[in-house]
Amino acid sequence: MTTFLVPSTPLSLGAVAAGTALLDGPAQGLLRGTSAVGDTSSARTAGATAAALGLVPVFAAAAIVARRRYRQRPSAGHASRARVVAAAATAATAAAKEIPKNGYFPARKTPILDSMNNEGTQAMRRMTVPQLTELADEVRWQVLDAVSVTGGHLGAGLGVVELTVALHAVYDTPRDEICWDVAHQCQPHKVLTGRRDRIYTLRQGGGLSGFAKRKESEYDAFGAGHSTTSISAAVGFQEARVRLGKKGHSVAVIGDGAITGGMAWEAMNHAGGIGSKVVVVLNDNGQVSLPTFYNKVTTPVGALSGTLGNASSRGLGIQDSIAKVETSEGFQRGREFLKTASKTLLPQNLQSAAAKLDEYTRDFVKTVPFTGSGSGGKGELFEQLGFYYVGPIDGNNVETLVEVLSNIKKQHEDGSLQKPVFLHIKTKKGNGYEPAQRASDKLHAVKPKFNLPKDGSTASGPPPPPPLTKVMADALVKEAEADDKIVAITAAMPGGTGIGIFEKRFGPERTFDVGIAEQHAVTFAAGLAAGGLKPFCAIYSTFLQRGYDQLVHDVALQKLPVRFLIDRAGLVGEDGPTHGGTFDLSFLSCIPDMLICASADEVELVNMVHTIAKIDDHPTALRFPRGNAFGDLEMPSEPRFLEPGKGRISREGRDGTVAILSVGGRLRECLKAAEQLESYGISATVADARWVKPLDEKMVSWLAKDHKALITVEENSIGGFGSMVQNSLLEGGHLDGVGRTPLIFRSMFFPDRWIEHNQPELQYDDAALNACHIVAKCLDALERAGVKVDKSVARAIQEA
């Protein structure tokens, strides 16, 4: 048996022991609070207490030890306790940072917002329209000031300030549910619903989410982050209310981008069919894609944008007046009288025609006499689905919104309107902030200090390495220049996926933006492939989940050579778990005929784009993480074809002690871990699998035969790369222990819990996938293999 001695770490083991005792002792009472074990809100209290006592480093390290301890204990409740400890550690770190009280916009007085005392929306229902209008201005400033600190989504939130104020003033929230589609526009909602004191923590570790989140507030009726879910959720809320005999209302707020998704139409078809009294507010800001207008694209994506149409300011003023009338009590009574009369006086075959006359008359009155009214025949589209269509109206006019919404609410309550309502509003994305109005993307998302002049002092430094998305897009352009059959597809994300770069070079003839419609994007790509083209379908990992059946049934089952470019693989930082790419290796590797590769760096990414461009007999997937290239590698003048199922040895150990097998973006962390192990006298082999499927079974077999322990590392959940390697080891007899000491095998992947929004490096700490965690896993495996490691040393490494 070999003993490896490791130098002591800076973190005092005694201090960590004291911190662990704190968790096991008095702080456990704080962790429990008055709730059951697992209450993370009590844990946050404990974390804040630790911060106040100056024990953040000790508390955080002790939390890591305790979390491992609780996970190792088999008794019930310890998994929940581990989550509590993790929450406490996060809270301790977050509490140590003072929450900013102001941002980078000039200060202004907010008397009406202040008068609400951060206690929710009840006071808004006693305000006058002028007060609500002033409140909207105060909320807009608060959103701008907060986002100048945190960065994140901005333009959409600015566009719905007036709508948000009106909804909370009219409806009895949180009893009445507001379901925000995507919820990237919910910053004004958070300011008004008791979270103003934390609004400067948006998207920060331990702070507010950038999206609606049920566990964050009772006002967040339904969590979001992905698109086109709001109408289905609101219909569900409304029907639950009916079945339980409860009073109230459910409202869905959906954008003109989200409504291009098929699920919205499935939900409206159902709502109209059952006569649900749900209210759907279409926030139409003319930004169907992000950005709508880019390069040679001069019109919003899809035919629906043309159907929704545009309206002049004069036209919206006319429509505001008409909407007030057609949602008024008198108008509805008149409609009901005429309907009743038609049933009494007209024969059966003319009654349906009379019903249609109502729809056509309203549409005619809205459209024909008033040029630029913006109505056109769009109302008929929604009326045919069983909705009562109202609009379009000015969605940035508080007075109009309050009156129209109040009318709709009253008529649903008194029964004069027995169907769902489709309220079409026109808003200006970025409203109230001139720089947003001028920007091509209306400042859809911004970085901190976006409103400050650029600091010229840093201009002389070297430029940062390019984003991996751009590296991929440039490589794809190069492939497409050599092969005119290559085309590219995006689902309303030309900027985020890099397909806008492709479109700039080749134009819309070879670039297809299908709107927020991942299902259609995948099957459309399958059709293109069946038709003889070479489609590259660029979709974030998290959004590819939305097209999974199409990927299986329409692509893989027919073995069509669609190339999937899967960006944002792994953890993605401040956008949190709704946008993390944590499952794709699991749900892709089980599909027959699917080839899957994952790039470890920018050179590998370029080579892999080239490789999948050359594969014409299988569907392929290339995944790569969010972030910039490393910038310290020499890029190839010509890309290299990487043989499927062939990995590489990145670092060869000397003594066959331990091997670390990585796939994807954790390779450098594995190499760092190997360097640390080397300083302790342990020579580790590090390999890059490159391919998840087909797996390099020869390399896996060699690693298993020549090493005492094998560790796999991946940015994915259980059931992915590690499972593929384990199956290969089992089938190869490497774990049987027949004729040799069995290999000690361990897999490192994301834990079975959601990793909350934070800086990426801190997320990977939380997931225990950084170099120090890999070292700890190696030491644990080596001890199992009979390589004696001083326990205090191993513990010190884990705690550090």
N, C-alpha and C positions, 0 to 999 in steps of 0.2 A: 504494500500500500504506500502511496506517495502522499506526502504532506506538503502543501503549498502555503507559505507564509506571506501575508499581505500587509503592507504598511497601514498604519491606523488612518482613519478618515477624520476630517475636521469636525464632524458632528460628534459631540460627546455621547457615548453610549449611556452614561449615567443620566444625562439630560433626557435622552429619549425614553429611558426606563421611567423617569419621573413623569414624562408626558403620557406614557402608556398607563401609568398608575392613575393619572388624572382622568383618563378615559374610563378606567375600570372603577374609579372611586367616585368622588363627589360629582364630577362632570357627567357621569352616567345618569345621575338624577336629572341633570339638565337635558341630557339626550332624550330621556324618557318624557320629561315634562309631565303633562297630565294626559298625554295620549298614549296609544299603544306603541310598543317597540317598533321602530321603523319610521316614526314621524320625523321627517326631515326638517320641518319648521322648528321643532325643538332642537334639532341638531344645529341649525343655523344660530339659535340663541347661544348654544354652547360655544360655537365658533366665535361669535362676537365677543363673548366673555373672555375667551382666550386672547383675542386681539387686544382687548382692553387691558389685560394683565401683561401684555408684551410677550406672550408665549406662542406667537404664530409659528416660528420655525420648529420649535419643540413639538407643538401640537400637531402640526402637519406631518412631521416625521413619525410621531407616535401613531397618528391615524393610519399611516401606511402599514405599520406593524400590526395594529389592531385589526385592520381590514383583512390582512392575510390570515390572522389568527381566527377571526370569526368565520371566514370562508372555509377554513380547514376543519372547523368543528361540525360534526354531523347533525347536531340537535336543531330542532325547528326554531326559526326566528333569527338565526345567525346571519343568513343572507340578507335579511332585512336590516339587521344591526350593521352589517358592513356598509350598506347604503347610507345609514345614518352617519356613520363615522366619516364616510367620504363627503357627505354634505357638510358636516361640521368642519372638516378641513378646508373645504372650499370657502365656507363662510368666514372662517378665521382669516384666510388670505384676503378675501374681499373686504372684510371689515377693517383690515389694517390700512386699506387705502381710503382716504377721505373722499366721500362722494362730492364731486364738484357742485358748486352752488350756482355757477353761471358759465356761459360759453364765450364765444368770440363775436357775438353780435352786440351792438350798443344796447345797454340796459334800457328798459322801459317799465313804466308802471303797469301793473295788471290787477286793478282793484276788483274787478268782477271775478276773475279766476281766483284771486286771493280769498274772496268772500266765501268760496265754496269749501275752504278749509280742508281740501284733499279728502273729503268725506263721501264722494260719489256724486251721482247725478240728480238727486232728489230736488235740490235747490233750483235746478234749471227749469223745472216744470212750473215754477212760479215767476219766471222772468218774462219781461215783455220782449217783443221782437227787436226793438232797438238795443236792449241789453244783450240779447243773444247775438246780434250782429257785432256788437263790440266785443263780446266774449270770443267770437270766432277770430277776430283780429288778434286778441291776446294769445289764443291758443296757437295761431300760426307763428307768432313770434317765439313762443315757447318751444315749438317743434324745431324751428330753424336754429335756435340757440343750443338746444340739446344735441342735435345732429352735428352741429359744428364741433362738438367735443367727441362724439362717438363714431361719426361716420355712419354709412348705411343707406338704406332707402330713404328718399326724400320727396321727389317730384309727385308721386302718387298721393302721399299723405297730404301735401299742400293742396292738392286738388280737391280733397274731400273734407276739408275743415268745416265748411258750411253744412254739408250733408251730415257729418258726425254730430255737430251741435244740434241740428234739427231733429235727428233721430232720437237723441237722448232727451230732448225737450218734449217730444211728442209721446214717445213710448215709455212705458214703465220699466225701464231697465234697472236691475238685471232680471226681473221677473219675465219681461218680454225679451226674447232672444234676438240679438243681432249677430248674424253669421257673416263674417268678413271673408270673401274669397281671396285666397293667397295670404291675405292679412299683412302684406308688406306696407299697406297704407294705414295701419292702425295706430300710428304714433299720436294723432289727435285724440283718438279713443282712449289711449292709455293716460294721457294728460288729464282727461275729464273724469276718469273712473278710479280715483283714489291712488294714482301712482305718480303724481306729479313730483313728489319728493324723491322719487327714484328714476326720473326720466333721463337723468344724465348717466345712468348706468346701462342704457340700451346696448345690447349686444356685447356687454363686458362680462367677464367671468364673475359669476355670482349675482349678476344684475338682471335687468329685465330682458326678456326675449325680444327679438326684432319682429316677432310674429305673435298672433293670438295664441294663448296657451291656457288651457283650462285650469291647470293647477296653480297658475299665477294669480288669477282673479276670477271671482264669480261673474264678472262682467264679460269675460271671454267665454262665451257660450260654447264655442266649438273651435278647437285648435286647427291651425292651418299652416301653410308654408308651400304646399303644392296647390295647383290650380283646379278650378271648376268643380269644387266640392260643396259650395255654399248652398245652392238651391236644394240639393238632395238632403243636406243636413237640416235646413229650415223646414222642409216638408215633413221630415221625420219629427222634429220638435212639435210642429203644429198638430200632426196626427196623434202623437203621444198625449198632447193636451186634450184633444177631443176624447180619446179613449178613457182618460183618467178624470174627465169631467171638470177640467180646470179652465179658468178664463185666461185670456192673454193673447199675445200676437207673436209671430215669428217673421223676421225680416232677413232676406238674403241680399247682400251687396256684392255685385259681380261686375267686373270690368269688361270692356269690349274686346280685350284680349282673351280673358278666361272664357267668355261665352262662345269662343270658336271651338272649344272642346266639346266632344260629343256627349259627355256626361251631363252637361247643362241641359241639353235637349232631351235626354232621357228623363231627367227630373221634371222638366216642364211638361212633357207629355204625360207623365204620371200625375203631376199636380192638377193639371187641367182635367184629366180623366176622372179624378176622385172629387173634384170641386174643393180642393184645399184652400183655406183662406190665408194662404201664405202671401207675403208681399215680396216681390223681386224688384230690386232697384238696380237698373243697368247704369253703371257709371261709364258713360261714353266720352272718353277724352281723345279719341282719334289716334291712340297709340297701341294699335293691335299687336305690334311686334316691338322688340327692344333693340335698337331704336327702330321706329316705324320706317323712317326714311334714311337710307344709308346707301352710299355709293351710287349705283344706277337705279336703285329702287325709289320710285317717286310717289307711290300710292300705298296706303295701308294694305296689309296682307289679307287676301281672300275676298270673296264676293260679298260676304256679310257686311263688311265695312261700307261698301257702296249702298247696300240696302238700308243700313242705319242712317247714312247720309250726313250732311253737315247743315248747319243752320246759321243764318246771320244773326247779329245781335237784335235787329228789329224783329226777325222771325221768332226768336226765342221769347221776346217780350209778348208777342201775339199768342204764342203757345202757352205762356204762363197764364194769361187771362183765360184762355180756353180750358186749360186744365183745372183751374179753380171752379169753373162752371160745371164741367163734366164730372167732377168729383163732389159737387155740392149735393146737399140733401134734396133740394127741390128738383134738380135735374134727375136724380135717381128715382124719385117718386114718379116723375113724369114718364120715365122709361118703363117703370113697372106698370103704370096705368095703361100705357100703349100696348105692352106685352099682353096684359090681361084682356084688353079689349080685342086684340087680334085673335086671341084664342077663342073668344066668345063670338066674334062677328065673322071671322074668316073660316073658310073650309080648311080641312086638314092639310091639303096639298099646298096651300098658300101661307100657312103659318111659319114654315121654315124660311120662306122667302121674306116674310115680314121681319123675322129676326135678323136676317142678313142686311135688310135695309137700314137697321139701326147702325150696324157697323159701317156700312158704306156712307151713310149720311154724315156720321161723325168724321170720317176720314176726308170726305169731300169738303166739309166746312173748314177743316184744319188746313187743307192744302190749296184748293183752287183759288180762292179770293186773295191769298196772301203769298206772294212770291217770296221765296227764301224762308218759308216757315219751318222747313226741315222735316216735315212729317212724311210727305209722299205716301206710298202704300205700305209703309213698314208696319203700321198697326195691324193690318190684316194678317200678317205672318203670325203674330202672337195671339190674336183673337181666334184664329183657327185652332190653336192649341188649348183653347178654353180659358184664356186670360182676358181680363179687362185691361186694355192697353190705354195708358195715359202718357201724354208727352209728344215730343221731347220738350222738357222745360229747362230753365236755367238752374243748373245744379250748384251754382255759386251765389245764389240769391236766397238768403235765409228766410225772408218773408214769404216767398213763393213756396219754398220747401215745407215750412211749418204749416201753412194753410192746406196745401194739397195732402200732406201726410196726415194731418188732423182729420180731414174729410174722409180719407180712406179708412183710417182707424175707426172712426165713428160708424161708417156704413158697414164695416165688418161686424161691429159690435151690435148694431140694431137690426142686422139681418137684411138691410136693403141691398147689400152686395154679397152674393152667395157664391163667389168664385175667386180664384187667385187674381191678384193685380200685378201688372207689369208696368212699373213706373220708369220711364226712360228719361234720364237726366243728361244734360250736356255740361261737362266740366272742363276746366282748363288745367291740365297737368302742370304742376309748379305754380299754381295761381297765387298771386300776391307777392311773388318774388321775381323781379324782372330778369335777373341772370338765368333763372330756370326757364322763363318764357322764351328767352333767346336761344338756349341750348338745343341742339338737335334732338337729344334724348330727354329734354325737359328736366335735367338733373335727376334722372331715375335713381341713381345711387351715387354717393359721394364719399370722399375720404375726410377724415377730421381736418378742421381748419380750412374747409373748402372755400370759405368766403374771404380768406386773407390773401394779400398779394403774395406771389411766389417769392421765396427767398433766393435771391440771385447768388448768395454766397456759396451755394452748393453746386452751382452750374458748372464750375471748372473741374469737378471730380469726374471720375469715370462713370459712365452710365451703368445702371444696374443690369444684371443679366435679364434677358427677355422672359416673359411668362412661358411656361411650358405649352400653354394653349397656342401661343404664336409660333413656337417652334414646330408644333404639330401642323398648324395651318400652312406655314411656309413649306414644309416638307410635302404636304398634300398638293400644293400649287405646283411644285416641281414635278411630282408624279403626273399630274394632270396635263402639264405642258408636253409631256412625252406620250400621253395616251388620251386621245380625245373621247374615249368612252367613259372616262371617269366623270361622275357628277357628284354633287354634294347636297345633303338634306339637313335642315335644321327645323326644330319645332319652336319657332318664335324666339330663338336665342342666337342670332347671327354674331353678336358681339361676344357673348359668353363662351360660345363654342369655337370661335375663330372662323366660322364659315363666312363671316363678312369679309375676311381677307380673301377667301376663295372667290367670292362674288365680285370683289373689286377687280380681280384679274380676269374672270371669265364671264361676268355678267349674269343676269337672271336666266339666260338660256341653259346654263349648266348648273344653276343653283336654285334650290327649291326650299322656300320658307313656307311651311304648311300651317303656321299658326300653332296655338297651344293644343296640339293634337298628336301626341306621341303614338297612339295606336295606329292612326292613319299613316304617320311617318314611316313606321316599320313595315306595314303591309304595302305601302306605296313603293318603298325601297325594294321589297320582294318582287313587285311587279316590274320595276325597272330592271332588276337582275334577270328575271325570266325573259324580259324583252331584249336582252343582249347588252345592256349597259353595265357599268361597274359602279354601283352606288356606294358612297361613304355616308353613313347615317350617324351624325354627330349629336349625341344626347348625353347629358349628365348621367352619372350612375344612378342617382336617386330618381331621376325622371324616367329612366329606362324601365323601372319597375312598372310604370303605367302602361307599357306596351309589351308586357311579358307573354301574354297568350299569343299575340301576333308573332313574337319572336319564335316561340315554340312551334305553333301550328302553321304559320305562313312562311317562315324562313327555314327553320332547321328541319322540319319534317320533310320539306321538299328539297333540302340540301342546296338552297340557293345562295350564291356567293355574295351575300350582303356583308359589307365591312362596317362594323360598329366602332366608332371612336368614342370611348367612354371616359369623359373628363370628370374631374372632381372625385376620383377614386380615393377612398379613405376619409379621414376627418377633415372638415373644411373650415374650422375656426368659428367666427362670430355668427354665422348663419345657423349653426347648431344642428341638432339631430334630424330636422326635417330635410336638410340638404346634404347630409353625410352620405358618402358612397361606401356603405358598410356591408352590403349584402351581395354584390354582383358576382363575386367569385363563387359564392354558394349557389345562387340560382342559375348561373351559366354552366358551371362545371358538370351538372347532372344532365345536361341536354346532349343527346347523341349527335355526333358529327360536328360539334362546335369546337373550333380552335380558339384558344385564349392565350394571349401574351400580356405581359405587364412590364412596363419600362422602369428601369432603375435610375436613369438619368437622361439628359437630353440627347446624347449620342445614340443610346439604345432606342429612344423614341423615334428619331429620324429613321433608323434602320428598320424599325418595326412598321412604320408607315409604308416604307418601300416594300417590306416583306408581304404584308397583307394585300398590297396592290397587285402582287404577282400571284396570289392564290385564287384560282378560279373554280375550284371544285369543292369548296367548303364555305360555310358562313364563318366569319372570323370576328374576334373582338379584341381590341387593344385598349387597355385601361392605363390611365396615368393620373397622378395626383394634381391637386391644385397647388399653385405657387410658381416661383421663378426657377429657371434653370440654375444649376450650380455655378456655371460661368468659368470653371477652371479646367474644362475639357476642350481638347481640340476637335472641332466639328469636322466630320468627314467631307471631303470635296465631292465624293460620290457615295451614296448610301450602300450598305451591304445587306445582302439577303441573309436572314437568320433562319437556319434550318429548323422547321417545327420539331419540337420535342428534343432540342439540344440546348443544354445549359452551359454554364461556364464556371470555372474556379476563379474566384477573385483574390483569394489568399489561401495558400496551402500551408497547413500546420506541419510541424516537424515530428510530432510524437504520437499521432493518432489518438489524441485524448478526446477532443470534442469537435464537432462540426456544426456550423450554423448555416442553414439553408434558407435563403431569403427569396422572396419573389416581389417585385415592384419597388416602391419608394422607400422601404426601410433598409436598403442595402448599406447605405453609409452609416446608419446607426449600428448595423451588425459589424461593420469594419471597425467602428469606434470601440465597440464592445471587445472585439478581438485584440485591439491595442491595449485596452485596460487589462485584459486577461494575460497578455504577454508580459506586462510589467509585474504581474504576480507569479510569473514562471509557468503559465499555462499557454501552450501554443495551439491556437484554434484555427481550423480551416473554415473559410467562408466561401460559400457558393451562391451564385445567382441562377435560379432555375429558368428565368426568362419566360418559359412556357408553363402554364398551369395544366393545359391540355393541348396536345399530348404531353405527358410528363416525361422528363428525361430519366427513365427507369434505370438506365445503365449508371448514370451519375449517382442516383439515389442508392443503388446497390453498392457502389464503390464506397460512398460515404458511410454506409451502414457497416460494411465489412472492415473498414480501416479505422474506425473510431469507436470509442466506448460509449459515447453519447451523441445524439443527433437532435438538434433543435430547429424547428421550422418557424419562420417569422413572416407574417403577412398583415396587410392593412385590410382586414375583412373579418367577418364574424365566423362562428363555428360552421363547419360543413363545407369549407372551401379548399384552399391549397393544402392545409395540414391534413385534412381528411383524405385527399388524393394521395399524399405521400404515405400516410398510415396504411391505406389499403395496399399500396405497392409493397410496403415492408411486410405486411401480413402475408400477402400472396407469395412473396419471395422467401418466406420462412425466417426472416431476420429477427423476428420477435418471439420465436418458438423456444429458444434456449436449447435446441437439440445440437449437440456436438460443439457448442461454444457458449460462452456467456452471452445471454440475451442483450441486445442493444437497449440502452436506456433512451427512450424516445419521448420528446415533449413538443407540444405545439404552442405557439404564442399567437394569439389573435385577439380581437376586441372582446371585452367581457360581455356577459349576458345582461346588459343594461344600457340605457341610453347615455351617451356622452354629451353633456350639456355644452352650450356655446361658451367659447373661451378663445384665447390665443391658441393657434395650432400646437405649439410646443407644449403648452400646459394641458391641452386635450390628450396628447400622446403620453404625458406623464400620468394623467388620470386613467388612461387605458393600459398603463404599464407596458409600453412598447418602445421606450427609449433605451439608449445604450446601457444605462445602469440596470434596467430591468432585465435586459438580455444577459448581462453578466450574472445577475442573481440567479436567473433560471439555469444558466450553464453550471454554476457552482452547485446548485441543488441536484442537478442531474448527475454531475460527477461524483458527488457524495453517494448517491444511490448506486453508482457504478463501482464503488469501492475505492475511489480516489479520495483519500482523506483530506478534508479541507477544514481548517480551524473554524469552529462554529462561531466564535466571536468575530472572526474576520468576515465570514459570510454574512452574519447579521449586520455588521457595520456597513457592508456594501449595499445591502438591501435598504437599510435605513437612510443611507446617504442619498 
